[in-house]
Structure formats: C-alpha cells, structure tokens
C-alpha cells in the first residue's frame, strides 16, 4: 500500500507540474564538428570537458572550413558544429536545418590578408593581376571581397583561387600564390615568408563584421534542449578560465592546435571572446523576445554574397532572426 501511495502522490505532483517522472532523455552519443581555432570551443575540448560534463559519448569531427561543416549538416551527420558567419549566412539562406546558439568569437586580426615578401604587394591596389588564395564561402572570402570593394577594386582584376588552409600553405611554399586571406594557425605559418596588409579587425572597424558561430541541429535542439544548455555552460566555463588564467589556458590551447603556449596566447587574443551575459545582449544574440544584431549581420552578409553572385538569393531578415536561438544561453544564464 505504501508503494501505491507514493506512486499516486508522484503522479498527482507530475500533473501539477511540480515534479517530472522522467528526466530528459539523452542520446547514446553526440557528434561535434570543430575547427582548429584558438577559442572557447577548442579550450573546452583540450580540457576534456565535453566527455566529462555532457554525460554522453562524444565523437569529434575536424573540418578545415565552414563550407564543409555546412555539407556535414546537410547530410545529417552533425549535432553541433562551428562555422564562420559567412558560411552560416549561406547555410541559413539555403535552408539548412540548424540554429545559431552561441558566438565562439568575433574575428579580429586572427584572420588576415598575408602577402609574400617577394610579391611586391604593399596595398590592396597592388593585388591587381596577382594570385590570391582563400577558402570560398568562408569568412575570409567575404572579408577579401569586402576589402576589394571598399577600395574600388573589381574582383575580376585579381585571380582568386579556392583553396583550403592546408592547401594554401602548400601553395605558398611552392610559390604558386602571391597572397592569401586565411586564419590561424595557417596564417602564422605564412608570415615566416610574408607580411600582413589588412585584417578582419580593420574591416570590423569599417562595418564588415565576421564571427565564428556555434550551430546545433534543429532536431537535436528540440529533443535534447538541456544538453544544448550544458554545451553553452562549457563555453562560458572556457571563457572564464581563459579570462582568469590566460597562461595555463593558452598552454592547453597550444597543445590542441599544435603550437606553444605563447603563440597560442597571441593567436587567442586576436579573437574577441564574449562572456555569456554579453552574448545575450542586443549587440549579439539578443533575447528570445527580441533578436540581436547578429541576425542583421548574417542578413547583410547574405545580401552581399548575392551581390557578388556567390549565392543566388537571400531570405528576409525574419528568416535569419528565426535561425538565431538565444534560449539556451538565456537558460544557462538563469542557472
């Protein structure tokens, strides 16, 4: 009788919404698509927090660019992924089934336009007739095209080659290219025989903002919202670790990206890391009731890509606002 009484009370409380008889279910495993970028996600990975704190088996897939991340989401092979704001704008424009739930970093000098020392290039105007490599559909592609437009240079006046970061480094060593707009850590390797003539921090000051975006499958987010909130908390934990103890945090980042601590610290500081409360401010994700400026940035990026004939069309701002979901960050902030 006592057992029946307990069950009856639990059932009654459940109906009233006081308790739940079943906790949120968990998947057997999750798949995270990451890139080798010295930010909060790679720090959390280096610390082993995903496996320890999400409570599920974690499979990691490394990607060289956001374009490949989009392809993986399109095939349904990712739960979480990181892509730049440009491929994210492309993915939303093409109806990929994912949501923006976090901003891993606002890109600064970590993405730069490097030129070979012997290429006789000192200004953007000197790129005319030269070969410039960039991963198409990436934030650096958007930045390169934007930089040329700001200077009144036609993209057709430059030979722009579609190469992924590892291929850029190989082409640079062979002398096949004169310049490249790329991110760390490949960028640092190019500077052994090159220099920077502009970067994404300079472009941001002129209104060309780029960022590395956290993406989650819509189906996964609907089924496992608590896991997405936990994922957000790990990013905030990484931010706090880097902000409070940058030197040991950078040692961990360095091991993860294949460099030493001082270089990792330099590269990490070339990105703007955003704390949780800033993430849900009007300048970024915004709130569930009023989306922030990130949606406008993604829309502006997509419109520019249409103008450049990189994509066929861009949807209305409302589509980008619907794709930005601050709820998980809001929930993380509450708890």
C-alpha positions in Angstrom: 0.0 0.0 0.0 2.8 2.4 0.8 4.4 1.9 -2.7 1.0 2.6 -4.3 0.5 5.7 -2.2 4.0 7.1 -3.2 3.2 6.5 -6.9 -0.2 8.1 -6.6 1.4 11.2 -5.0 4.1 11.4 -7.6 1.6 11.1 -10.4 -0.5 13.9 -8.8 2.5 16.2 -8.4 3.5 15.5 -12.0 0.1 16.6 -13.3 0.5 19.8 -11.3 3.9 20.3 -12.9 5.8 20.1 -9.6 7.9 17.1 -10.5 8.6 15.0 -13.6 8.6 11.3 -13.5 11.0 11.1 -16.4 14.1 13.3 -16.9 15.1 14.5 -20.4 16.4 11.5 -22.3 20.0 11.5 -23.6 21.4 10.2 -26.9 23.8 7.4 -26.9 26.4 9.7 -28.5 26.8 13.2 -29.9 28.9 14.4 -32.8 30.7 17.7 -32.7 32.2 19.3 -35.8 35.1 21.5 -34.7 37.8 23.6 -36.4 41.3 24.3 -35.2 40.7 27.8 -33.9 42.1 29.1 -30.6 38.8 29.9 -29.0 36.4 28.7 -26.2 35.4 25.5 -28.0 38.9 24.3 -28.6 39.8 25.1 -25.0 36.9 23.1 -23.6 37.9 20.2 -25.9 41.5 20.4 -24.7 40.3 20.2 -21.1 38.2 17.1 -21.9 35.1 18.8 -20.6 32.6 17.6 -23.3 33.1 14.0 -22.4 33.2 14.6 -18.6 30.3 17.0 -18.3 27.8 16.3 -21.0 27.3 12.8 -19.7 27.3 11.1 -23.2 29.8 9.6 -25.6 31.3 12.4 -27.8 32.5 12.0 -31.3 34.7 14.8 -32.7 35.0 15.6 -36.4 37.6 18.1 -37.6 36.9 20.4 -40.5 39.0 22.8 -42.4 36.3 25.4 -43.2 32.6 26.2 -42.5 31.7 25.2 -46.1 32.5 21.6 -45.1 30.6 22.0 -41.9 27.5 23.0 -43.9 27.9 19.9 -46.1 28.0 17.7 -43.0 24.9 19.4 -41.5 23.1 18.9 -44.9 23.9 15.2 -44.7 22.6 15.0 -41.1 25.9 13.8 -39.7 26.4 16.6 -37.1 24.7 17.6 -33.9 26.9 20.6 -33.1 29.2 22.5 -35.4 31.3 25.6 -35.7 31.2 27.7 -38.8 32.1 31.3 -39.7 29.4 33.9 -40.1 29.7 33.8 -43.8 29.0 30.0 -44.3 26.4 30.3 -41.6 24.6 33.0 -43.7 24.9 30.8 -46.7 23.5 27.8 -44.8 20.5 29.7 -43.5 19.9 31.1 -47.0 19.9 27.6 -48.3 17.5 26.3 -45.6 19.9 24.1 -43.7 18.3 22.7 -40.6 20.3 24.3 -37.9 20.1 27.1 -35.4 22.7 29.6 -34.1 23.0 29.2 -30.3 26.4 30.8 -29.5 29.2 33.0 -30.8 32.5 31.4 -30.2 34.4 34.5 -31.1 34.3 37.8 -33.0 37.1 37.6 -35.5 39.8 40.2 -35.3 43.4 40.0 -36.5 43.3 36.2 -36.3 42.1 36.4 -40.0 44.4 38.5 -42.1 45.4 39.1 -45.7 49.0 37.9 -46.0 51.3 38.6 -48.9 54.6 37.1 -49.8 57.7 39.2 -49.1 58.8 38.9 -52.8 55.4 39.6 -54.3 55.9 43.4 -54.3 52.5 44.0 -52.7 52.1 46.8 -50.2 48.5 47.9 -50.6 45.2 46.3 -51.7 45.6 48.0 -55.1 48.8 46.1 -55.7 46.7 42.8 -55.7 45.7 43.6 -59.3 47.0 40.8 -61.6 48.1 38.7 -58.6 47.0 35.3 -57.4 45.2 35.3 -54.0 44.1 32.1 -52.3 41.1 31.9 -49.9 38.6 29.2 -48.9 35.5 30.0 -50.9 32.3 30.6 -48.8 34.3 31.3 -45.7 34.6 34.5 -43.5 37.9 35.2 -45.1 36.3 35.0 -48.6 33.7 37.5 -47.5 36.4 39.7 -46.0 38.5 39.6 -49.1 35.7 40.6 -51.4 34.6 43.3 -49.0 38.1 44.7 -48.7 38.4 44.9 -52.5 35.0 46.6 -52.8 35.9 49.2 -50.2 39.0 50.1 -52.2 37.1 50.2 -55.5 38.9 47.1 -56.9 37.0 44.6 -59.1 37.3 41.0 -58.0 37.9 40.2 -61.7 41.1 42.2 -61.5 42.5 39.6 -59.1 43.0 35.9 -59.7 41.1 34.5 -56.7 41.8 30.8 -56.0 39.6 28.5 -53.9 42.0 26.6 -51.5 41.5 25.2 -48.1 44.0 26.3 -45.4 46.4 23.2 -45.7 46.4 23.7 -49.4 47.1 27.4 -49.1 50.2 26.7 -47.0 51.4 24.1 -49.6 50.8 26.5 -52.5 52.5 29.3 -50.6 55.6 27.1 -50.1 55.7 26.2 -53.8 55.4 29.8 -54.8 52.1 29.2 -56.6 50.3 32.2 -55.0 51.2 35.8 -54.1 48.8 36.3 -51.2 46.2 34.6 -49.1 43.4 35.6 -46.7 43.3 33.0 -44.1 43.0 32.3 -40.3 45.3 31.0 -37.6 47.2 28.8 -37.3 47.9 28.7 -41.0 48.3 32.4 -41.1 51.2 32.3 -38.7 53.0 29.8 -40.9 52.7 32.2 -43.9 54.2 35.0 -42.0 57.6 33.3 -41.9 57.9 34.5 -45.5 55.3 37.2 -45.6 53.5 40.2 -44.1 50.0 41.4 -43.4 48.4 44.3 -45.4 45.0 44.2 -43.7 43.0 42.1 -41.3 39.5 41.4 -40.1 39.8 43.8 -37.1 40.5 46.6 -39.6 37.5 45.6 -41.6 35.3 45.3 -38.5 36.1 49.0 -37.7 34.6 49.7 -41.2 31.4 47.8 -40.6 32.5 44.4 -42.1 32.0 42.1 -39.0 32.7 38.4 -39.0 32.5 35.8 -36.3 32.8 32.1 -35.6 29.3 30.7 -34.8 28.0 27.8 -32.7 25.4 25.8 -34.6 23.1 23.0 -33.5 20.8 20.7 -35.4 17.2 21.8 -35.0 16.1 18.3 -34.4 18.7 17.7 -31.8 17.9 21.0 -30.0 14.3 20.2 -29.8 14.9 16.7 -28.5 17.7 17.5 -26.1 17.5 21.2 -25.0 19.2 20.5 -21.7 22.3 19.2 -23.4 22.5 22.3 -25.6 22.3 24.5 -22.4 25.1 22.4 -20.9 27.1 23.0 -24.0 26.7 26.7 -23.6 27.8 26.5 -20.0 31.0 24.8 -21.1 31.8 27.7 -23.5 31.2 30.1 -20.6 33.5 28.0 -18.4 36.2 28.1 -21.0 35.8 31.9 -21.3 36.2 32.3 -17.5 39.2 30.0 -17.5 40.9 32.0 -20.3 40.0 35.3 -18.8 41.2 34.5 -15.3 44.3 32.3 -16.1 45.3 33.0 -19.7 48.8 31.5 -19.5 47.8 27.9 -18.4 44.7 28.1 -20.6 46.9 29.0 -23.6 49.2 26.1 -22.8 46.2 23.8 -23.2 45.1 25.6 -26.4 48.6 25.3 -27.8 48.7 21.6 -27.4 45.3 21.3 -29.1 46.3 23.5 -32.2 49.9 22.3 -32.5 51.8 25.3 -31.2 53.4 26.6 -28.0 51.7 28.5 -25.2 53.0 32.0 -26.0 52.0 31.7 -29.7 48.6 30.2 -28.7 48.0 33.2 -26.3 48.9 35.6 -29.1 46.5 34.0 -31.5 43.7 33.6 -29.0 43.9 37.3 -28.1 43.5 38.1 -31.8 39.9 36.9 -31.3 37.3 38.6 -29.2 35.9 36.2 -26.7 32.4 37.0 -25.4 31.1 36.2 -21.9 27.6 34.7 -21.5 25.9 37.9 -20.5 27.3 39.8 -23.4 26.2 37.0 -25.8 22.5 37.7 -25.0 22.8 41.4 -25.2 21.2 43.4 -28.1 24.6 43.7 -29.9 24.8 39.9 -30.4 22.3 37.1 -30.0 19.8 39.3 -28.2 16.8 37.6 -26.4 14.1 35.2 -27.4 11.6 38.0 -27.5 13.9 40.4 -29.4 16.7 39.1 -31.5 20.0 41.0 -31.5 22.3 42.4 -34.2 23.8 39.1 -35.2 20.7 38.3 -37.3 21.2 41.6 -39.1 24.9 40.9 -39.7 24.0 37.5 -41.2 21.4 39.0 -43.4 23.8 41.7 -44.6 26.4 39.1 -45.3 24.0 37.0 -47.3 22.9 40.1 -49.3 26.5 40.9 -50.1 27.1 37.4 -51.3 24.1 37.7 -53.6 25.5 40.9 -55.0 28.8 39.1 -55.6 26.9 36.2 -57.3 28.3 33.8 -54.7 24.7 32.6 -53.8 21.5 33.0 -55.8 19.3 34.7 -53.2 19.0 35.7 -49.6 15.8 35.4 -47.5 14.2 38.1 -45.4 15.6 39.3 -42.1 12.9 37.4 -40.3 14.4 34.1 -41.5 17.7 34.9 -40.0 16.1 36.1 -36.8 14.2 32.7 -36.6 17.6 30.9 -37.1 19.1 32.7 -34.1 18.0 31.0 -30.8 19.3 32.7 -27.6 17.1 30.5 -25.4 19.9 28.1 -24.4 22.2 31.0 -23.4 19.3 32.6 -21.5 18.7 29.3 -19.7 22.4 28.9 -18.9 22.5 32.5 -17.5 19.5 31.8 -15.3 21.1 28.7 -13.7 
